[in-house]
Amino acid sequence: MSQSLERGLAALTALAEGPQTLDGLAQRLGVHKTTAMRLLRTLESGRFVRREDAHRYRLGSAVFALAHQALDDLDAREVARSFLTGLGERSGHTVHLAMLDDDQVVYIDKVDSIHPVRMYSRIGRRAPLHCTAVGKALVAELPQQERERLVRRIGYPKLTPGTIDSPERFLAELDRVRARGYATDRSEHEEFTHCIAAPVHNHRGETVAAMSISVPKVLLSWEDLLGWLPDLRRTAAEISRELGNRQ
């Protein structure tokens, strides 16, 4: 790496901690003030650095533009893959990653259970919003007006005795999901399966995906499934951090 480039990166790293004086930057970089000034003027011309006053500098708009572009280009499925695999290996159960697509959920990745008895699913399969844990997690944090419009335009087919069957009941459930930070499907989509899900957020705090653990009831009780909730939520938070979320 060239010396000038190395110094430029060091200056940007220092400015990421907050505004810096010319003297402070020169000392941190181990250079004379005139060298630091030439470096800062070059960075300022490209809008990577902004001068607040005669001797004080902070990061410029070009840095933030690049950061946002890089974060926008991150693919949730690609970023999440190793985390899904890890959770699948630890739990031994089916792990899904899903996204909202129009009025349905679509599964975009999956780690299969190690058990011979497992739920049927596949990447690309669609599922309803009102009776799946991933669907609830994806809808719960939408802006209020968008959430209510969506809830009132979808259908509510009764797939099991526990399926939510009205907009009012769905909105009440979404309030609970939003308050506790995770969603459940207690035999609402398929009578023999239960599921827990947590949202994945991007750098803007938007819910861009949801991940879940799904288990046939013959393999794991509801209470034991809830025992995996801390690991599920921690994994979702790790993916969110990789996507730039700092909340």
C-alpha positions in Angstrom: 0.0 0.0 0.0 1.4 3.4 -0.9 2.3 5.8 1.9 -0.1 8.5 0.8 -3.0 6.0 0.6 -2.2 4.6 4.0 -2.1 8.1 5.5 -5.4 9.0 3.9 -7.1 5.9 5.2 -5.6 6.6 8.7 -7.0 10.1 8.5 -10.5 8.9 7.6 -10.4 6.4 10.4 -9.4 9.1 12.9 -12.2 11.4 11.6 -14.7 8.6 12.0 -14.3 8.9 15.7 -15.3 12.6 15.5 -14.1 16.0 14.4 -10.3 16.5 14.6 -8.0 19.5 14.7 -5.1 19.8 12.2 -2.6 19.5 15.0 -4.3 16.4 16.4 -4.4 14.7 13.0 -0.8 15.5 12.3 0.2 14.0 15.6 -1.9 10.9 15.1 -0.5 10.3 11.6 3.0 11.0 12.7 3.6 13.7 10.1 4.3 17.4 10.0 1.4 19.8 9.9 2.1 20.8 6.3 2.0 17.2 5.2 -1.3 16.7 7.0 -2.7 19.9 5.5 -1.8 18.7 1.9 -3.5 15.3 2.6 -6.6 17.0 4.0 -6.9 19.4 1.1 -6.8 16.4 -1.3 -9.5 14.6 0.7 -11.5 17.8 0.9 -11.5 18.3 -2.9 -13.2 14.9 -3.2 -15.7 15.6 -0.5 -14.3 12.9 1.7 -13.4 15.5 4.4 -15.2 18.7 5.3 -13.6 21.7 7.0 -15.6 23.1 9.9 -13.3 26.1 10.5 -9.7 27.1 9.9 -8.2 24.1 11.7 -11.0 21.6 12.4 -12.2 18.8 10.1 -14.8 16.1 10.0 -15.9 13.4 7.5 -17.5 14.7 4.3 -20.6 13.7 2.3 -18.7 11.4 -0.1 -17.9 9.0 2.7 -21.5 8.7 3.7 -22.6 8.3 0.1 -20.2 5.4 -0.4 -21.2 3.8 2.9 -24.9 3.9 2.0 -24.2 2.5 -1.5 -22.2 -0.3 -0.1 -24.9 -1.2 2.5 -27.6 -1.0 -0.2 -25.7 -3.5 -2.3 -25.5 -6.1 0.5 -27.6 -9.2 -0.3 -29.5 -10.4 2.8 -29.4 -14.0 1.7 -25.7 -14.0 1.0 -24.9 -12.2 4.3 -27.2 -14.5 6.3 -26.1 -17.9 4.9 -23.3 -18.7 7.3 -25.4 -17.6 10.3 -28.3 -19.8 9.2 -26.0 -22.7 8.8 -24.6 -22.2 12.3 -28.0 -22.0 13.9 -29.1 -25.1 11.9 -26.1 -27.0 13.1 -26.6 -26.0 16.7 -30.3 -26.7 16.9 -30.5 -29.6 14.5 -33.9 -28.2 13.2 -35.1 -26.6 10.0 -34.0 -22.9 9.7 -35.6 -20.6 7.2 -34.9 -17.1 5.8 -37.9 -15.4 4.3 -38.8 -12.1 2.7 -42.0 -10.2 2.0 -43.2 -10.4 -1.6 -46.4 -8.5 -2.3 -49.0 -10.1 0.0 -47.1 -13.3 0.8 -43.9 -14.7 2.3 -41.3 -16.3 0.1 -38.6 -18.5 1.5 -35.3 -17.4 0.1 -33.0 -19.8 2.0 -33.2 -22.9 4.1 -31.1 -25.2 6.3 -32.6 -28.7 6.6 -33.2 -30.5 9.8 -31.0 -33.4 10.7 -34.0 -35.5 11.7 -35.9 -37.9 9.4 -39.2 -36.3 10.5 -39.3 -32.8 9.2 -41.6 -30.2 7.8 -42.0 -29.8 4.0 -40.6 -26.6 2.6 -38.4 -25.4 -0.2 -36.6 -22.3 -1.4 -39.0 -20.2 -3.5 -42.1 -21.6 -1.8 -44.7 -19.0 -0.8 -46.7 -18.9 2.4 -49.5 -16.7 3.9 -48.7 -13.8 6.2 -51.4 -14.2 8.8 -50.4 -17.7 10.0 -46.7 -18.0 9.7 -44.1 -16.7 12.2 -41.9 -15.3 9.5 -45.0 -13.5 8.0 -45.9 -11.9 11.3 -42.2 -10.8 11.9 -42.0 -9.2 8.4 -45.3 -7.3 8.7 -45.2 -6.3 12.4 -42.7 -3.4 12.0 -44.0 -1.9 8.8 -45.1 1.7 9.1 -48.6 1.8 10.7 -50.6 2.9 7.6 -48.8 0.4 5.3 -49.3 -2.3 7.9 -53.0 -1.7 8.2 -53.6 -1.5 4.4 -51.8 -4.8 4.0 -53.7 -6.5 6.8 -57.1 -5.4 5.5 -56.5 -6.5 1.9 -55.2 -10.0 2.4 -57.4 -13.1 2.8 -57.6 -15.2 6.0 -58.1 -18.8 5.0 -58.5 -21.0 8.1 -55.8 -23.6 7.7 -55.9 -25.1 11.2 -58.1 -24.5 14.3 -55.5 -22.0 15.5 -55.3 -19.9 12.4 -55.9 -16.2 12.8 -59.1 -15.5 10.8 -59.7 -11.7 10.8 -57.9 -8.4 10.2 -58.6 -7.3 13.8 -57.1 -10.4 15.3 -54.1 -10.1 13.0 -53.5 -6.5 14.0 -53.7 -7.4 17.7 -51.2 -10.2 17.1 -48.8 -7.9 15.3 -48.9 -5.5 18.2 -47.7 -8.4 20.4 -45.0 -9.3 18.0 -43.8 -5.7 17.8 -43.7 -5.4 21.6 -41.8 -8.6 22.3 -39.5 -8.6 19.2 -40.3 -12.1 17.9 -43.2 -14.0 16.3 -44.7 -17.4 16.8 -46.7 -19.9 14.8 -48.2 -22.4 17.2 -49.7 -24.9 14.7 -51.4 -22.1 12.8 -50.1 -22.8 9.3 -49.7 -26.6 9.6 -51.3 -28.4 12.5 -48.3 -30.7 13.1 -45.6 -28.0 13.1 -44.8 -25.0 15.3 -42.3 -22.2 14.6 -40.6 -19.1 16.1 -39.2 -16.2 14.0 -37.2 -13.0 14.5 -36.8 -10.0 12.2 -33.6 -9.0 10.4 -33.0 -5.3 9.9 -30.9 -3.3 7.5 -28.8 -0.2 8.1 -32.0 2.0 7.9 -33.7 -0.1 10.6 -36.1 -1.6 8.1 -37.2 -5.2 8.4 -35.7 -6.8 5.2 -36.1 -10.5 6.2 -37.1 -12.8 8.9 -35.5 -16.1 10.1 -37.2 -18.9 11.8 -36.8 -22.3 13.5 -39.6 -24.8 12.5 -40.1 -28.1 14.2 -42.7 -30.9 13.9 -44.4 -31.2 17.3 -43.5 -34.9 17.7 -39.8 -33.9 17.9 -39.9 -30.9 20.2 -42.4 -29.5 22.7 -43.5 -25.9 22.5 -41.6 -25.0 25.7 -38.4 -26.6 24.4 -38.8 -24.8 21.1 -39.0 -21.5 23.0 -35.7 -22.5 24.6 -34.1 -21.8 21.2 -35.5 -18.2 21.1 -32.4 -16.5 22.6 -30.1 -18.1 20.0 -32.5 -17.3 17.2 -32.8 -13.6 18.2 -29.1 -13.3 18.7 -28.4 -14.8 15.3 -30.9 -12.4 13.7 -29.2 -9.5 15.4 -25.8 -10.7 14.1 -27.1 -10.7 10.6 -28.6 -7.3 11.1 -25.3 -5.9 12.2 -23.6 -7.4 9.1 -26.2 -5.5 7.1 -25.2 -2.3 8.8 -27.8 -2.1 11.5 -26.5 -0.4 14.7 -29.7 -0.2 16.7 
